[in-house]
Amino acid sequence: MIKRVIIWGLLIAVVVVSFILFFPRTYAVQPFEVRKGTRYWELNTGSKIGYTKIESRLKEKKNPIIYLHGGPGGKVSDQVISTLEPLSSSGHDLYFYDQIGSGHSKRLENIAEYSVSRHKNDLEEIIGEIGAEKVIIIGHSWGSMLATQYLQDHPGRVEKLILTGPGPILPIDRSLMKVLPPEHLKLKAPEYSNKKGNQKAYNLRSRLILKWAYLFKTKLATDKEADDFFTFLNEELNKSTNCKMEEAEEYEGGGGYYAHIMTVKSFSEVENKKGQMREIQTPALIIRGQCDNQKWGFTKEYLNLLPNSRVEIVEHSGHDLIRGNKEKYFELISEFLQAN
């Protein structure tokens, strides 16, 4: 009798655990909405990329601006577009595109194809599609990392570089996480941390989806389920992009989870070309919030390696500079672009 109870107990436990791990989950998150006027590039890399173009009405055009969103696996928000749109009045065409695997862009069936190299090759193809001899790149967070990868290979193609809340230069030097900022900058940590957000959002199934992707390079969950979880996760992580938790707003759907985790996995595969950055004279502006969640040491590395770079600190703002202080954010970018 006892043996039978134990067997039944084990069977029930196996069924319950299997249900938790393998049964699809749903999340009450904002759905992704297609932006009106979205255009598409079909690239030679095999990527179908959705983008929004803001065209300058001036006859005499300056070099176009390409905006690279964060993530990996993030997307361009309407707020980013509306904030930067006035730059078109100075003669710049603006391009806002969602990187492969996120937003308006195609999801790949082979998730092993999501990598830093793939994103860099897509960017190179996009610049070819635009047909400009030189471009200006604005990169936010992971977008700064991608912009730096492109700059290393094509320094002559980038007129100016603007890095906002930049993530680390690849490959990551983790010793830089211990570097303390100068006291006069008055930097401080946000009230909420990414670690807390990850701990709160991840569940057994989402952890299995991650491990499954890393081990087998295949999807355990559909893109829909994985992307909805990513929105759910970013609802929590978004709290750390502001100085105070209550300043965070509801997170928009549309991010790509498989693009995120597999691109992050590829960070370690990036060739170290940091040394050659000391020869690049491209003017670079680095903007970070006073309570940005990115470590100061990563910002300092940009300043050390890019000889023509400087940093500006936006007070009372976190990693999300537009929601923190979009007026100062735009002012700094506009002045930098107008300077000779």
N, C-alpha and C positions, 0 to 999 in steps of 0.2 A: 504493500500500500504506500509506504513512504517513498519507495523507489519510483513508483508511478507518479506520485505528486512531484518529485524532483524532475522527472523527465518532462512532464507537462509544463512545469515551471520554466525549464530551460527552453522548451519549444516556444512558449509564449514570449519569453525574453528575446529570442531570435527574431520572431515575427515583429515585435515592437521596434527593435533596433533596426531591422531591415526597412520597416515602414519609415522611420525617421531619416534613415540615410538615403533611401532610394526613391521614395515617393515625392513627386514634384511639389514644391511649395509656392504659395502666392504671397505677394506683399502689397499692402495698401500704400501705393506710391503714385506720384503724378505720372500720367502717361506721357509718352513722347509725342509732340505735335510738330508736324512738318511745317517749316517756315515758308510762308508765301514768297514766291519769287526765287526759290532755290534752284540753282543750276547744277550741272553735273559734268565732271571730267571723266572720260574713260582713258586711263593712263596705260602706257606700254608695260608697266609693272603688273598689270592685271587688276589694279585697284579702280573701283568706281567711287569717286569722291564728290560729295555734295558740298556746294559752297555758295556764299552770298557775295556779290560784287557791288560795291558802292563806287560809282564812276564820277570822277571830277568833271564839272561843267566847264572848267577853264580850257582854253585852246592850247595854251602852253603847259604841257604836262611835266610834272616832276617824276622821279622814280616811284614806282608803286610800292605800297605797304602790304606785307603779308603778316597776318596775325596767327600765331601758333598757340592753341589752347593747352591747358594743363591736363594732368592725368597721371600716366597714360590712360587713355580710354575716356577722357572727358569730351566735351563738345563746346562749341561756341554758343554763348548765351545771347539773347536779344539785348540784354543790358550792355554787354561788351560792344556790340555793333552800334547801338544808339550813342554810347559814350564817345566812341572814336570816329563816328561818322563825320563830325565837323572838320576833320583833317582833310577831307576831300576838297574843301573850299580853298585850300592852299595849293591845289594842283595834283594831289596824290589820288590815284585810284586805289581803293582798299579791297583786299581779298580776305575773307574769313572762311576757312574751310574746316570741316570735321575730318579728323584723321581716320584712316582706314579702321573699320571695326567699331565705329562710334557715330553717334548723331545721325546725320543724313547719309552717311557713307556705308558702303557695303560691308556686311559681316562675312568673314572668310570661313569656309568649311574646314580647311586645314589650319587649325589654330597655331601650329608650329611656325606658320609664316608671319605671325605677328612678332616683330622684332624692331630694335633700334635701326638696324640696317634697312628694313622695309620702309619705315617711316622716313628715313633720310633719302632713300631713292625716290619715294613718292614726292617729297619736297623738291628734289632736283627736277623731276618731270614736270611738276606744276610750274616752276619758274620758267621752264622751257615752253609750256603752254601759254604763259602770259606773254612771252616774247620780249622781256626786258633785259637789257644788258646788265643792269644793276637793280637791286631791290633793297628796301628797308624792311627789316624783320623785327616784329614785336613778339617776344616769347614770354609766356607766363608759366612759372613753376616748371613742370616737365617740358613745356614749350621752350623754355630757356635752354634746357639741356639739349633738345633737338636742334635748336638754332645754333648752338655752339658746335655740335657735331657737323652741321653743314658748313659753318664758317671755317672750321679746320681744313676742310677739303676744297673750299671755294672762297678764299678770302677776298679775291678780286671782284666777286659778284655781289658783295654786301656793302652798300654805301654807309649805312649806319645800323647799329644794333641796340635794341632796347630790351632789357631783361627785367621783368617784374616778379618779385618774390622767387628768385631763381633757385631751382634745385641744384644738386651737386653736379660738377663736371664729371663726365664718365671717363674712365672707370672711377668709382667712388673711393675716395680716400677717407675712410671712416675715422681716422685719427683727428680729422678736422672737426668732428662733432664735439670735441673737448675744448676747442679754442674759444676763449671768452671775448666778448666784444669790448671795445674801449668804453670806459665809464661815461665819457662825455656824450655818447650817442643815446644814452638813457633807454636802451632796448630792454624789453621785458618779455617773459613768456606769456602766451595766451592763457586764459583761465582754464580752458579745456584742452586735453591732449589727444593726438591721434591714437595713442595706445589705449586710452579709455574708450574711444569710439569703436575701435576694432574689437575690443573685449565685449562691448555691449551688443554689437550688431552681428557678429559671427555666430553661427549655430553649427551643429554637427554636420548637417547636409552641406552647407556652404563651405565648410572646411574640407569635406570630402571632394566636392567639385574642384576645389583648388588643387588638392593633392593628386586627384585623378588627371587633371590637365597637365600637371608637372611631370607625372610618371609616364602617362600613356599618350600625351599630346592629342587627346581627343575630348569631345564634349560629353560629360555625364548628364548635364542639363541642357535644355534648349537655350538659344540665345535670349529668348523672351524671359525665361525664368532667371537666367544669369544676370541679364541687364537690369531686371527689376530688383534683384538683390543688390546690385551695385548702387542703384538709386537709394535703396534702403540704407546701405552702408554709408553712402555719402551724406545722408541726412544727419548721421552722427558725426562724421569727420568734418562736416561743414561748420560745426560748432567751434572747432579749433582754428578756423580761418578768420575768426574775429577776436577782438580783445576780450570780450565778455560773451558768455554762452547765449544770453538772451538777445544778442544782436544778430544771431544767425537767422536767415530766412529759409522758407521751405525750399528744398532742393528740387530742381527741375529734372525730369526724366530724360533719358536719351543716351546716357553713357554706355560704354561697351566693356563688360567685365572681362571677357576673354582677351580682348586687346590689351586691357590693363595688366592682367597677371602674367601673360606670356611676354609682353614687352619688358616688364620689370625683370622677369627671369633672364632675359637676354642682356641685361646690363653688364653682367660679368664677362660677356663675350666681346665687349667693345675694346678695340685696340687703343692703347695709350698713346695719344698724340699731343699731350698737354705741352710738351716742350716747345713745339713749333708755334704755339700761340703767342709766345713772347715776341715773335717777329711780325705779328699782325697789327697793323696800324689803324684798323677800322675803329672809328669813334664808337664807344659803347657807354650807354647810360644804364645804371642799375638802380632800380627803385624797389625799396622794401618797406613794409610797415613796421612801426615801432614794436609791435608784438607779433611779428611774423613767426610762424611755427617752424620755419626752416632755420637750421643752425647758422650762426654768424660765420663760422669757419668756412662754409661753402661760399658765402659772399666774398669773403676775404681772398679766397683762391682765385676768383674772377679778377679781382683788383690786382692781385700779384702777377697774374699771367697775361692779362690784356693791358698793354702799356698805355693805351689811350682811353682808359675807362675811369669813371667816377661813380660814386654812390650818393643817392638822396634818400633820406629817411622821412617817411610820412607819419607824423604823429597821430596818435589815437586811431591807428589803423592796424589791422592784422594782415594775414596772407591775402585775403580778398580785398585788394586795394580799391576796387571800384565801389563796393558797398561800404568800405571804410571811409573813403574821402575821394569821390570821383572827380571833384573839382580840382584838387591838388594833383591828382594822378594825371588828368588831362593837361593841366598847366605845365607840368614838368616835361611831358612828352612833346607838347607843342613847342615849347621854348627850345628844346634840344634839336628838334627838326628844323627850326628856323635859323639856328646858329650856323655860322660858316665853319 
